[in-house]
Amino acid sequence: MTALDVQGLDAGHLTGRPVVRGFDLSIAPGEVVALLGPNGAGKTTVLLSLAGLLPTLGGAVSVDGTALPSGQPRAAAKAGLVLVPDDRALFTGLTVRENLSLAKRKGGVTEEQVLGYFPSLGTRLKVASGKLSGGEQQMLAIGRALMQQPKVLLIDELSMGLAPVVVESLLPVVRAVATDTGASVLLVEQHVRLALGVADTAVVLAHGSVVLSGSAPELLADPQRLEAAYLGDAAA
């Protein structure tokens, strides 16, 4: 069974000039896929296109077998595809509880379940999200996404602006969320080893094309192959 299916995706900001070409991906329910690659490889472009925030230039995207129209974020969200952007997009003037309440959808996790994943938010429910630490803001952004009952959770640069020790504590929660809820997760992350430590599979983009893919544990055990992919060399 496939939750997210992407076939031949061409993506970019200018018609006729895709920065991502022929991108294929299938993710099963409860699977975590790490989307890796150097800066400028097209990882965020892929996520924005899947979420409908950027019209696709070619190819097809479907969730649970239902085709998604290009460039329609509401349709993507309605189908169960939820993006946690790299800037977290919180309502900074609203409290933690208000941010969570605004995102709540029937069938999504409860506030109590969010706090189970992120206990430190329990003492911050009445604090404006703009006054939270970077780590707390990321916890809230993921928690808010979970309130929307995602079938597919897209997380862009979870570690943005965060200390490695905070990232180390957050990534296992992403793994637990996928296991507990059955949501598929596509994770863009620059901390390669940490991402591979929680992912099932991984895909490496370079210059807009997939140059390497496979089991996360296998890629983690073969750093030279990963380095070659990042440098754009052919990965045997």
Beta strands, then each sheet from edge to edge (+ up, - down):
strand 1: 4-11
strand 2: 20-27
strand 3: 32-36
strand 4: 58-63
strand 5: 66-67
strand 6: 81-84
strand 7: 152-156
strand 8: 184-188
strand 9: 201-206
strand 10: 209-215
sheet 1: 2+ 1- 4+ 5-
sheet 2: 6+ 7+ 8+ 3+ 9+ 10-
end
